Amino acid sequence: MKLFGLLLLASISASSAFTIGTNNRPLTAATTTSKTSLNADATSTDTTPQPAPTPRPSQGMAPDHKEPEDAIIHIAPKAMVRLRELVAASPESEIVLRMGVRNGGCSGLSYVMDFSNRDDVDDDDQVDEYEGEGVVCVVDAKSMLYLYGLELDYSDELIGGGFKFFNPNAEESCGCGSSFGV
C-alpha cells in the first residue's frame, strides 16, 4: 500500500493537470497569477481576475442639488431623493444626520449614521448644510479623517437596499458595505 501511495503521489506531482491551487482547485488560466520578478521590467503581467466594481445606484445621474463648498460628505442624487422624503415625513423642517466611525465590523471600522438635532452639534464637529434641502450632515472630529470625501448613495433594491457608503479613504471593505479598513 505504501508503494502504491508513493507511485500515485509521484504521478500526481509529475502531471500539471493535477497541480492544486488555492481552495483545492486545479490551477487554470483563470485562477493563476503571473508576475514578473523584482529584477525584471517594472511592468507587471498580473492575470489574476479581479471582482467587478460595485455599481453605484446613482451612477450616470446628474446631481439636482447644490453641495456646500468643500463638502465633507457628498450626497448622491438617489440619496438626496430619499433624504427629501425623510424631511417631508419629519415634523421638523430639517433633518440632522450624524455620521461617524466606530471600531468593529468585518474590516475593522464600521460606519455609523443616525438622526440628531442642532442642540447635539459640538463646536469641534464639522457641519455640511445642504441649503434648500433641509439636510444637515454632522461629522465628529475623530471620524473626519476616515470620512472626508465619502459619497452617500441610496439603493432601493429589495435585498441589500438602503444607504450605501463609497469611501475613497478605505483600503478594504467588506461585502456588506457597512464596514471598512484603512
PyMOL commands that place a pseudoatom at each C-alpha (Angstrom):
pseudoatom trace, name=CA, resn=MET, resi=1, chain=A, elem=C, hetatm=0, pos=[0.000, 0.000, 0.000]
pseudoatom trace, name=CA, resn=LYS, resi=2, chain=A, elem=C, hetatm=0, pos=[2.873, 2.398, 0.779]
pseudoatom trace, name=CA, resn=LEU, resi=3, chain=A, elem=C, hetatm=0, pos=[4.413, 1.725, -2.606]
pseudoatom trace, name=CA, resn=PHE, resi=4, chain=A, elem=C, hetatm=0, pos=[1.074, 2.432, -4.348]
pseudoatom trace, name=CA, resn=GLY, resi=5, chain=A, elem=C, hetatm=0, pos=[0.738, 5.715, -2.414]
pseudoatom trace, name=CA, resn=LEU, resi=6, chain=A, elem=C, hetatm=0, pos=[4.229, 6.818, -3.402]
pseudoatom trace, name=CA, resn=LEU, resi=7, chain=A, elem=C, hetatm=0, pos=[3.603, 5.938, -7.046]
pseudoatom trace, name=CA, resn=LEU, resi=8, chain=A, elem=C, hetatm=0, pos=[0.294, 7.812, -7.016]
pseudoatom trace, name=CA, resn=LEU, resi=9, chain=A, elem=C, hetatm=0, pos=[1.912, 10.847, -5.386]
pseudoatom trace, name=CA, resn=ALA, resi=10, chain=A, elem=C, hetatm=0, pos=[4.734, 10.790, -7.941]
pseudoatom trace, name=CA, resn=SER, resi=11, chain=A, elem=C, hetatm=0, pos=[2.307, 10.598, -10.853]
pseudoatom trace, name=CA, resn=ILE, resi=12, chain=A, elem=C, hetatm=0, pos=[0.162, 13.440, -9.488]
pseudoatom trace, name=CA, resn=SER, resi=13, chain=A, elem=C, hetatm=0, pos=[3.229, 15.627, -8.887]
pseudoatom trace, name=CA, resn=ALA, resi=14, chain=A, elem=C, hetatm=0, pos=[4.503, 14.978, -12.413]
pseudoatom trace, name=CA, resn=SER, resi=15, chain=A, elem=C, hetatm=0, pos=[1.197, 15.863, -14.052]
pseudoatom trace, name=CA, resn=SER, resi=16, chain=A, elem=C, hetatm=0, pos=[0.309, 19.553, -14.387]
pseudoatom trace, name=CA, resn=ALA, resi=17, chain=A, elem=C, hetatm=0, pos=[-3.382, 18.678, -14.660]
pseudoatom trace, name=CA, resn=PHE, resi=18, chain=A, elem=C, hetatm=0, pos=[-3.412, 17.659, -11.021]
pseudoatom trace, name=CA, resn=THR, resi=19, chain=A, elem=C, hetatm=0, pos=[-1.486, 20.605, -9.596]
pseudoatom trace, name=CA, resn=ILE, resi=20, chain=A, elem=C, hetatm=0, pos=[-3.547, 22.010, -6.742]
pseudoatom trace, name=CA, resn=GLY, resi=21, chain=A, elem=C, hetatm=0, pos=[-4.019, 25.770, -6.416]
pseudoatom trace, name=CA, resn=THR, resi=22, chain=A, elem=C, hetatm=0, pos=[-5.899, 27.827, -3.860]
pseudoatom trace, name=CA, resn=ASN, resi=23, chain=A, elem=C, hetatm=0, pos=[-9.117, 26.393, -2.447]
pseudoatom trace, name=CA, resn=ASN, resi=24, chain=A, elem=C, hetatm=0, pos=[-8.039, 22.901, -3.595]
pseudoatom trace, name=CA, resn=ARG, resi=25, chain=A, elem=C, hetatm=0, pos=[-8.921, 23.657, -7.215]
pseudoatom trace, name=CA, resn=PRO, resi=26, chain=A, elem=C, hetatm=0, pos=[-6.706, 22.771, -10.182]
pseudoatom trace, name=CA, resn=LEU, resi=27, chain=A, elem=C, hetatm=0, pos=[-4.748, 25.742, -11.417]
pseudoatom trace, name=CA, resn=THR, resi=28, chain=A, elem=C, hetatm=0, pos=[-6.129, 27.119, -14.654]
pseudoatom trace, name=CA, resn=ALA, resi=29, chain=A, elem=C, hetatm=0, pos=[-5.535, 30.239, -16.691]
pseudoatom trace, name=CA, resn=ALA, resi=30, chain=A, elem=C, hetatm=0, pos=[-8.452, 31.885, -14.869]
pseudoatom trace, name=CA, resn=THR, resi=31, chain=A, elem=C, hetatm=0, pos=[-7.076, 31.249, -11.384]
pseudoatom trace, name=CA, resn=THR, resi=32, chain=A, elem=C, hetatm=0, pos=[-3.329, 31.715, -11.798]
pseudoatom trace, name=CA, resn=THR, resi=33, chain=A, elem=C, hetatm=0, pos=[-1.223, 34.761, -11.175]
pseudoatom trace, name=CA, resn=SER, resi=34, chain=A, elem=C, hetatm=0, pos=[1.792, 35.585, -13.274]
pseudoatom trace, name=CA, resn=LYS, resi=35, chain=A, elem=C, hetatm=0, pos=[4.063, 38.380, -12.116]
pseudoatom trace, name=CA, resn=THR, resi=36, chain=A, elem=C, hetatm=0, pos=[7.463, 39.493, -13.284]
pseudoatom trace, name=CA, resn=SER, resi=37, chain=A, elem=C, hetatm=0, pos=[10.358, 39.264, -10.864]
pseudoatom trace, name=CA, resn=LEU, resi=38, chain=A, elem=C, hetatm=0, pos=[11.692, 42.254, -8.977]
pseudoatom trace, name=CA, resn=ASN, resi=39, chain=A, elem=C, hetatm=0, pos=[14.812, 42.308, -11.135]
pseudoatom trace, name=CA, resn=ALA, resi=40, chain=A, elem=C, hetatm=0, pos=[12.861, 42.315, -14.392]
pseudoatom trace, name=CA, resn=ASP, resi=41, chain=A, elem=C, hetatm=0, pos=[10.983, 45.131, -16.046]
pseudoatom trace, name=CA, resn=ALA, resi=42, chain=A, elem=C, hetatm=0, pos=[8.844, 47.221, -13.652]
pseudoatom trace, name=CA, resn=THR, resi=43, chain=A, elem=C, hetatm=0, pos=[5.638, 46.370, -15.506]
pseudoatom trace, name=CA, resn=SER, resi=44, chain=A, elem=C, hetatm=0, pos=[3.538, 43.572, -14.065]
pseudoatom trace, name=CA, resn=THR, resi=45, chain=A, elem=C, hetatm=0, pos=[1.790, 40.894, -16.063]
pseudoatom trace, name=CA, resn=ASP, resi=46, chain=A, elem=C, hetatm=0, pos=[-0.772, 40.147, -13.360]
pseudoatom trace, name=CA, resn=THR, resi=47, chain=A, elem=C, hetatm=0, pos=[-3.509, 37.921, -14.764]
pseudoatom trace, name=CA, resn=THR, resi=48, chain=A, elem=C, hetatm=0, pos=[-5.417, 37.470, -11.510]
pseudoatom trace, name=CA, resn=PRO, resi=49, chain=A, elem=C, hetatm=0, pos=[-9.119, 38.041, -12.164]
pseudoatom trace, name=CA, resn=GLN, resi=50, chain=A, elem=C, hetatm=0, pos=[-10.460, 40.985, -10.205]
pseudoatom trace, name=CA, resn=PRO, resi=51, chain=A, elem=C, hetatm=0, pos=[-14.045, 41.336, -8.986]
pseudoatom trace, name=CA, resn=ALA, resi=52, chain=A, elem=C, hetatm=0, pos=[-16.175, 43.815, -10.860]
pseudoatom trace, name=CA, resn=PRO, resi=53, chain=A, elem=C, hetatm=0, pos=[-16.516, 47.141, -9.024]
pseudoatom trace, name=CA, resn=THR, resi=54, chain=A, elem=C, hetatm=0, pos=[-19.762, 47.652, -7.168]
pseudoatom trace, name=CA, resn=PRO, resi=55, chain=A, elem=C, hetatm=0, pos=[-22.061, 49.749, -9.357]
pseudoatom trace, name=CA, resn=ARG, resi=56, chain=A, elem=C, hetatm=0, pos=[-23.233, 52.918, -7.693]
pseudoatom trace, name=CA, resn=PRO, resi=57, chain=A, elem=C, hetatm=0, pos=[-27.002, 53.326, -7.515]
pseudoatom trace, name=CA, resn=SER, resi=58, chain=A, elem=C, hetatm=0, pos=[-26.812, 56.937, -8.769]
pseudoatom trace, name=CA, resn=GLN, resi=59, chain=A, elem=C, hetatm=0, pos=[-24.270, 56.207, -11.481]
pseudoatom trace, name=CA, resn=GLY, resi=60, chain=A, elem=C, hetatm=0, pos=[-24.947, 58.355, -14.539]
pseudoatom trace, name=CA, resn=MET, resi=61, chain=A, elem=C, hetatm=0, pos=[-27.385, 60.673, -12.743]
pseudoatom trace, name=CA, resn=ALA, resi=62, chain=A, elem=C, hetatm=0, pos=[-26.618, 64.373, -12.518]
pseudoatom trace, name=CA, resn=PRO, resi=63, chain=A, elem=C, hetatm=0, pos=[-26.967, 65.956, -9.060]
pseudoatom trace, name=CA, resn=ASP, resi=64, chain=A, elem=C, hetatm=0, pos=[-30.090, 68.061, -8.675]
pseudoatom trace, name=CA, resn=HIS, resi=65, chain=A, elem=C, hetatm=0, pos=[-28.912, 69.810, -5.533]
pseudoatom trace, name=CA, resn=LYS, resi=66, chain=A, elem=C, hetatm=0, pos=[-26.145, 72.237, -4.621]
pseudoatom trace, name=CA, resn=GLU, resi=67, chain=A, elem=C, hetatm=0, pos=[-23.355, 70.893, -2.448]
pseudoatom trace, name=CA, resn=PRO, resi=68, chain=A, elem=C, hetatm=0, pos=[-21.775, 73.039, 0.235]
pseudoatom trace, name=CA, resn=GLU, resi=69, chain=A, elem=C, hetatm=0, pos=[-18.350, 74.384, -0.586]
pseudoatom trace, name=CA, resn=ASP, resi=70, chain=A, elem=C, hetatm=0, pos=[-15.643, 71.883, 0.469]
pseudoatom trace, name=CA, resn=ALA, resi=71, chain=A, elem=C, hetatm=0, pos=[-18.259, 69.314, 1.474]
pseudoatom trace, name=CA, resn=ILE, resi=72, chain=A, elem=C, hetatm=0, pos=[-17.102, 66.518, 3.751]
pseudoatom trace, name=CA, resn=ILE, resi=73, chain=A, elem=C, hetatm=0, pos=[-19.904, 64.161, 2.734]
pseudoatom trace, name=CA, resn=HIS, resi=74, chain=A, elem=C, hetatm=0, pos=[-21.045, 64.100, -0.880]
pseudoatom trace, name=CA, resn=ILE, resi=75, chain=A, elem=C, hetatm=0, pos=[-24.677, 63.131, -1.255]
pseudoatom trace, name=CA, resn=ALA, resi=76, chain=A, elem=C, hetatm=0, pos=[-25.537, 61.298, -4.478]
pseudoatom trace, name=CA, resn=PRO, resi=77, chain=A, elem=C, hetatm=0, pos=[-28.805, 62.078, -6.298]
pseudoatom trace, name=CA, resn=LYS, resi=78, chain=A, elem=C, hetatm=0, pos=[-30.686, 58.945, -5.168]
pseudoatom trace, name=CA, resn=ALA, resi=79, chain=A, elem=C, hetatm=0, pos=[-29.618, 59.531, -1.555]
pseudoatom trace, name=CA, resn=MET, resi=80, chain=A, elem=C, hetatm=0, pos=[-30.849, 63.129, -1.739]
pseudoatom trace, name=CA, resn=VAL, resi=81, chain=A, elem=C, hetatm=0, pos=[-34.222, 61.958, -3.068]
pseudoatom trace, name=CA, resn=ARG, resi=82, chain=A, elem=C, hetatm=0, pos=[-34.543, 59.593, -0.088]
pseudoatom trace, name=CA, resn=LEU, resi=83, chain=A, elem=C, hetatm=0, pos=[-33.397, 62.299, 2.366]
pseudoatom trace, name=CA, resn=ARG, resi=84, chain=A, elem=C, hetatm=0, pos=[-36.028, 64.688, 0.933]
pseudoatom trace, name=CA, resn=GLU, resi=85, chain=A, elem=C, hetatm=0, pos=[-38.657, 62.013, 1.601]
pseudoatom trace, name=CA, resn=LEU, resi=86, chain=A, elem=C, hetatm=0, pos=[-37.421, 61.756, 5.198]
pseudoatom trace, name=CA, resn=VAL, resi=87, chain=A, elem=C, hetatm=0, pos=[-37.547, 65.557, 5.604]
pseudoatom trace, name=CA, resn=ALA, resi=88, chain=A, elem=C, hetatm=0, pos=[-41.122, 65.585, 4.274]
pseudoatom trace, name=CA, resn=ALA, resi=89, chain=A, elem=C, hetatm=0, pos=[-42.123, 62.862, 6.761]
pseudoatom trace, name=CA, resn=SER, resi=90, chain=A, elem=C, hetatm=0, pos=[-40.375, 64.605, 9.664]
pseudoatom trace, name=CA, resn=PRO, resi=91, chain=A, elem=C, hetatm=0, pos=[-42.193, 67.045, 11.947]
pseudoatom trace, name=CA, resn=GLU, resi=92, chain=A, elem=C, hetatm=0, pos=[-39.092, 69.274, 11.769]
pseudoatom trace, name=CA, resn=SER, resi=93, chain=A, elem=C, hetatm=0, pos=[-38.161, 71.449, 8.809]
pseudoatom trace, name=CA, resn=GLU, resi=94, chain=A, elem=C, hetatm=0, pos=[-34.766, 69.751, 8.553]
pseudoatom trace, name=CA, resn=ILE, resi=95, chain=A, elem=C, hetatm=0, pos=[-33.027, 66.520, 9.440]
pseudoatom trace, name=CA, resn=VAL, resi=96, chain=A, elem=C, hetatm=0, pos=[-29.603, 66.365, 11.027]
pseudoatom trace, name=CA, resn=LEU, resi=97, chain=A, elem=C, hetatm=0, pos=[-27.613, 63.274, 10.085]
pseudoatom trace, name=CA, resn=ARG, resi=98, chain=A, elem=C, hetatm=0, pos=[-24.765, 62.466, 12.443]
pseudoatom trace, name=CA, resn=MET, resi=99, chain=A, elem=C, hetatm=0, pos=[-22.219, 60.339, 10.636]
pseudoatom trace, name=CA, resn=GLY, resi=100, chain=A, elem=C, hetatm=0, pos=[-19.189, 58.724, 12.159]
pseudoatom trace, name=CA, resn=VAL, resi=101, chain=A, elem=C, hetatm=0, pos=[-16.967, 55.708, 12.522]
pseudoatom trace, name=CA, resn=ARG, resi=102, chain=A, elem=C, hetatm=0, pos=[-16.606, 53.211, 15.334]
pseudoatom trace, name=CA, resn=ASN, resi=103, chain=A, elem=C, hetatm=0, pos=[-14.378, 50.195, 15.944]
pseudoatom trace, name=CA, resn=GLY, resi=104, chain=A, elem=C, hetatm=0, pos=[-15.840, 46.903, 14.840]
pseudoatom trace, name=CA, resn=GLY, resi=105, chain=A, elem=C, hetatm=0, pos=[-17.302, 45.226, 11.803]
pseudoatom trace, name=CA, resn=CYS, resi=106, chain=A, elem=C, hetatm=0, pos=[-15.833, 42.754, 9.345]
pseudoatom trace, name=CA, resn=SER, resi=107, chain=A, elem=C, hetatm=0, pos=[-12.980, 45.015, 8.232]
pseudoatom trace, name=CA, resn=GLY, resi=108, chain=A, elem=C, hetatm=0, pos=[-12.134, 46.821, 11.477]
pseudoatom trace, name=CA, resn=LEU, resi=109, chain=A, elem=C, hetatm=0, pos=[-14.203, 50.017, 11.317]
pseudoatom trace, name=CA, resn=SER, resi=110, chain=A, elem=C, hetatm=0, pos=[-17.959, 50.482, 10.901]
pseudoatom trace, name=CA, resn=TYR, resi=111, chain=A, elem=C, hetatm=0, pos=[-19.989, 53.386, 9.587]
pseudoatom trace, name=CA, resn=VAL, resi=112, chain=A, elem=C, hetatm=0, pos=[-22.472, 54.973, 11.959]
pseudoatom trace, name=CA, resn=MET, resi=113, chain=A, elem=C, hetatm=0, pos=[-25.329, 57.160, 10.738]
pseudoatom trace, name=CA, resn=ASP, resi=114, chain=A, elem=C, hetatm=0, pos=[-28.110, 58.373, 12.980]
pseudoatom trace, name=CA, resn=PHE, resi=115, chain=A, elem=C, hetatm=0, pos=[-30.592, 61.213, 13.270]
pseudoatom trace, name=CA, resn=SER, resi=116, chain=A, elem=C, hetatm=0, pos=[-29.646, 64.009, 15.624]
pseudoatom trace, name=CA, resn=ASN, resi=117, chain=A, elem=C, hetatm=0, pos=[-30.674, 67.617, 16.289]
pseudoatom trace, name=CA, resn=ARG, resi=118, chain=A, elem=C, hetatm=0, pos=[-28.979, 71.006, 16.269]
pseudoatom trace, name=CA, resn=ASP, resi=119, chain=A, elem=C, hetatm=0, pos=[-28.579, 71.001, 20.067]
pseudoatom trace, name=CA, resn=ASP, resi=120, chain=A, elem=C, hetatm=0, pos=[-26.290, 67.954, 19.869]
pseudoatom trace, name=CA, resn=VAL, resi=121, chain=A, elem=C, hetatm=0, pos=[-23.797, 69.566, 17.470]
pseudoatom trace, name=CA, resn=ASP, resi=122, chain=A, elem=C, hetatm=0, pos=[-20.483, 70.217, 19.245]
pseudoatom trace, name=CA, resn=ASP, resi=123, chain=A, elem=C, hetatm=0, pos=[-18.027, 73.022, 18.499]
pseudoatom trace, name=CA, resn=ASP, resi=124, chain=A, elem=C, hetatm=0, pos=[-15.441, 70.612, 17.066]
pseudoatom trace, name=CA, resn=ASP, resi=125, chain=A, elem=C, hetatm=0, pos=[-17.967, 68.858, 14.751]
pseudoatom trace, name=CA, resn=GLN, resi=126, chain=A, elem=C, hetatm=0, pos=[-17.771, 69.517, 11.033]
pseudoatom trace, name=CA, resn=VAL, resi=127, chain=A, elem=C, hetatm=0, pos=[-21.116, 70.519, 9.521]
pseudoatom trace, name=CA, resn=ASP, resi=128, chain=A, elem=C, hetatm=0, pos=[-22.298, 70.335, 5.897]
pseudoatom trace, name=CA, resn=GLU, resi=129, chain=A, elem=C, hetatm=0, pos=[-25.554, 72.218, 5.342]
pseudoatom trace, name=CA, resn=TYR, resi=130, chain=A, elem=C, hetatm=0, pos=[-27.412, 71.441, 2.160]
pseudoatom trace, name=CA, resn=GLU, resi=131, chain=A, elem=C, hetatm=0, pos=[-29.373, 74.667, 1.994]
pseudoatom trace, name=CA, resn=GLY, resi=132, chain=A, elem=C, hetatm=0, pos=[-32.806, 74.495, 0.479]
pseudoatom trace, name=CA, resn=GLU, resi=133, chain=A, elem=C, hetatm=0, pos=[-32.936, 70.735, 1.071]
pseudoatom trace, name=CA, resn=GLY, resi=134, chain=A, elem=C, hetatm=0, pos=[-33.388, 70.652, 4.836]
pseudoatom trace, name=CA, resn=VAL, resi=135, chain=A, elem=C, hetatm=0, pos=[-30.453, 68.262, 5.192]
pseudoatom trace, name=CA, resn=VAL, resi=136, chain=A, elem=C, hetatm=0, pos=[-27.517, 68.775, 7.557]
pseudoatom trace, name=CA, resn=CYS, resi=137, chain=A, elem=C, hetatm=0, pos=[-24.605, 66.297, 7.804]
pseudoatom trace, name=CA, resn=VAL, resi=138, chain=A, elem=C, hetatm=0, pos=[-22.556, 66.370, 11.005]
pseudoatom trace, name=CA, resn=VAL, resi=139, chain=A, elem=C, hetatm=0, pos=[-19.227, 64.545, 11.362]
pseudoatom trace, name=CA, resn=ASP, resi=140, chain=A, elem=C, hetatm=0, pos=[-17.320, 64.384, 14.647]
pseudoatom trace, name=CA, resn=ALA, resi=141, chain=A, elem=C, hetatm=0, pos=[-13.643, 65.372, 14.674]
pseudoatom trace, name=CA, resn=LYS, resi=142, chain=A, elem=C, hetatm=0, pos=[-12.351, 61.803, 15.217]
pseudoatom trace, name=CA, resn=SER, resi=143, chain=A, elem=C, hetatm=0, pos=[-14.289, 60.427, 12.249]
pseudoatom trace, name=CA, resn=MET, resi=144, chain=A, elem=C, hetatm=0, pos=[-13.308, 63.295, 9.940]
pseudoatom trace, name=CA, resn=LEU, resi=145, chain=A, elem=C, hetatm=0, pos=[-10.040, 61.599, 8.958]
pseudoatom trace, name=CA, resn=TYR, resi=146, chain=A, elem=C, hetatm=0, pos=[-11.906, 58.498, 7.761]
pseudoatom trace, name=CA, resn=LEU, resi=147, chain=A, elem=C, hetatm=0, pos=[-14.993, 60.083, 6.200]
pseudoatom trace, name=CA, resn=TYR, resi=148, chain=A, elem=C, hetatm=0, pos=[-13.642, 63.085, 4.291]
pseudoatom trace, name=CA, resn=GLY, resi=149, chain=A, elem=C, hetatm=0, pos=[-14.786, 62.712, 0.676]
pseudoatom trace, name=CA, resn=LEU, resi=150, chain=A, elem=C, hetatm=0, pos=[-17.277, 59.910, 1.399]
pseudoatom trace, name=CA, resn=GLU, resi=151, chain=A, elem=C, hetatm=0, pos=[-20.163, 59.599, -1.049]
pseudoatom trace, name=CA, resn=LEU, resi=152, chain=A, elem=C, hetatm=0, pos=[-23.513, 58.677, 0.447]
pseudoatom trace, name=CA, resn=ASP, resi=153, chain=A, elem=C, hetatm=0, pos=[-25.798, 56.930, -2.024]
pseudoatom trace, name=CA, resn=TYR, resi=154, chain=A, elem=C, hetatm=0, pos=[-29.094, 55.094, -1.740]
pseudoatom trace, name=CA, resn=SER, resi=155, chain=A, elem=C, hetatm=0, pos=[-30.283, 51.828, -3.245]
pseudoatom trace, name=CA, resn=ASP, resi=156, chain=A, elem=C, hetatm=0, pos=[-33.927, 50.794, -3.285]
pseudoatom trace, name=CA, resn=GLU, resi=157, chain=A, elem=C, hetatm=0, pos=[-33.182, 47.146, -4.041]
pseudoatom trace, name=CA, resn=LEU, resi=158, chain=A, elem=C, hetatm=0, pos=[-35.282, 44.605, -2.202]
pseudoatom trace, name=CA, resn=ILE, resi=159, chain=A, elem=C, hetatm=0, pos=[-32.236, 42.746, -0.906]
pseudoatom trace, name=CA, resn=GLY, resi=160, chain=A, elem=C, hetatm=0, pos=[-29.340, 44.894, 0.257]
pseudoatom trace, name=CA, resn=GLY, resi=161, chain=A, elem=C, hetatm=0, pos=[-31.116, 48.211, -0.228]
pseudoatom trace, name=CA, resn=GLY, resi=162, chain=A, elem=C, hetatm=0, pos=[-30.619, 51.297, 1.900]
pseudoatom trace, name=CA, resn=PHE, resi=163, chain=A, elem=C, hetatm=0, pos=[-27.932, 53.924, 2.253]
pseudoatom trace, name=CA, resn=LYS, resi=164, chain=A, elem=C, hetatm=0, pos=[-24.592, 52.940, 0.714]
pseudoatom trace, name=CA, resn=PHE, resi=165, chain=A, elem=C, hetatm=0, pos=[-21.187, 54.331, 1.618]
pseudoatom trace, name=CA, resn=PHE, resi=166, chain=A, elem=C, hetatm=0, pos=[-18.496, 54.820, -1.030]
pseudoatom trace, name=CA, resn=ASN, resi=167, chain=A, elem=C, hetatm=0, pos=[-15.343, 55.840, 0.797]
pseudoatom trace, name=CA, resn=PRO, resi=168, chain=A, elem=C, hetatm=0, pos=[-12.220, 56.896, -1.125]
pseudoatom trace, name=CA, resn=ASN, resi=169, chain=A, elem=C, hetatm=0, pos=[-10.158, 56.528, 2.084]
pseudoatom trace, name=CA, resn=ALA, resi=170, chain=A, elem=C, hetatm=0, pos=[-10.987, 52.836, 2.559]
pseudoatom trace, name=CA, resn=GLU, resi=171, chain=A, elem=C, hetatm=0, pos=[-8.267, 50.411, 1.512]
pseudoatom trace, name=CA, resn=GLU, resi=172, chain=A, elem=C, hetatm=0, pos=[-10.581, 47.455, 2.034]
pseudoatom trace, name=CA, resn=SER, resi=173, chain=A, elem=C, hetatm=0, pos=[-14.257, 46.956, 2.677]
pseudoatom trace, name=CA, resn=CYS, resi=174, chain=A, elem=C, hetatm=0, pos=[-16.466, 44.006, 3.460]
pseudoatom trace, name=CA, resn=GLY, resi=175, chain=A, elem=C, hetatm=0, pos=[-19.189, 42.547, 1.292]
pseudoatom trace, name=CA, resn=CYS, resi=176, chain=A, elem=C, hetatm=0, pos=[-21.982, 44.034, 3.377]
pseudoatom trace, name=CA, resn=GLY, resi=177, chain=A, elem=C, hetatm=0, pos=[-20.685, 47.547, 2.682]
pseudoatom trace, name=CA, resn=SER, resi=178, chain=A, elem=C, hetatm=0, pos=[-21.073, 48.807, 6.225]
pseudoatom trace, name=CA, resn=SER, resi=179, chain=A, elem=C, hetatm=0, pos=[-17.502, 48.308, 7.406]
pseudoatom trace, name=CA, resn=PHE, resi=180, chain=A, elem=C, hetatm=0, pos=[-14.084, 49.171, 6.047]
pseudoatom trace, name=CA, resn=GLY, resi=181, chain=A, elem=C, hetatm=0, pos=[-10.385, 49.205, 6.846]
pseudoatom trace, name=CA, resn=VAL, resi=182, chain=A, elem=C, hetatm=0, pos=[-7.615, 51.724, 6.300]
for i in range(1, 182): cmd.bond("trace and resi %d" % i, "trace and resi %d" % (i + 1))
show_as sticks, trace
zoom trace
